[in-house]
Amino acid sequence: MDDSTTNRRELLDRLKIDRSAPEPSGGGAVQGGLIGLALGAVLAGGVAYVLWPAATQPAAPSPAVAASPATASPDGAAPPPPATGRSGTVLSASGYVTARRLATVSAEITGKMQDMLVEEGTVVEAGQVLARLDPTLAAIDRDVSAAERDAAAADKDNADAVLKRLLGVPRGSVVSEADVTSARAAAASAGARLNQAIARLARAEALLAKYEIRAPFAGVVTSKDAQPGEIVSPSAAGGGSTRTGICTIVDMSSLEIEVDVSESFISRVTPGQKVTAALDAYPDMEIPAHVVAIIPTANRDKATVKVRIAIEAQDPRILPDMAAKVSFKDSGAAE
């Protein structure tokens, strides 16, 4: 038996209570009991220390929680967050594809739709006829104006012939100077009436042309808003059944991306900065782009600034109002 076992047994023997000894009386018994309890607590602590020495030893520091010198900052400040995303990216933002050039085409006059010549997805050229209104009354007005023009032209020819004939007759015979003056006035009046008739005809033809609704620029029809038989007007009527738009045309070459950048990070964005965009619909398609402009106003409610981004490579898969994510590149990073 080794010395360690012997020492532990001696300590345990000391904890035993001798029942054969007479109990002290009075205050001495209480005092003795307190002393015995204190002595027993000390001995129990010693036994615990001997029996379980490893439990009282401090644990060694774990190498997993040791401070890394790479995360320490010389001036004691918090280190910057690690870079995320693609290499050279200084900022990421989300936005939508928008068209800088789009138009809701409407009629300049009120009329009933006669023919609708386009559908959604139709590619149109500038000046192409998109729809026609019923031109019956306008055509009649044009014909009346044309007839008035012809009549005025005949009166003018007749007045000019009379004046020419009078000017060929010698004065003082059968033609007086007053006759020549009257003929001159009649010819001038006929010329004025002819000019008025020509102007009215031009107005009637211009009004008739408004019954054909044409494309203001080349693009793609994205919505068809009227059907044959409906009443269309440049402004809404009281009944609420009048159409104010015929269709919507978008110039696909004017597509760009608009994103909202937080005020806290707008300093990282500069005009001309390179940007890589990706559509939510096609996340694997990288779209080269660059910053066109930073809109010089902030949104007070969202604390953001709008940034316009030009798309450098047109693609038929890029459509208006698609969601997009953009990564702003570091201006000083190598291309």
Beta strands, then each sheet from edge to edge (+ up, - down):
strand 1: 89-99
strand 2: 102-105
strand 3: 111-116
strand 4: 123-124
strand 5: 129-133
strand 6: 212-214
strand 7: 219-224
strand 8: 231-232
strand 9: 247-250
strand 10: 255-262
strand 11: 274-279
strand 12: 287-299
strand 13: 304-311
strand 14: 323-329
sheet 1: 1+ 10- 13+ 12- 11+ 14- 1+
sheet 2: 2+ 9- 7+ 4-
sheet 3: 6+ 5- 3+ 8-
end
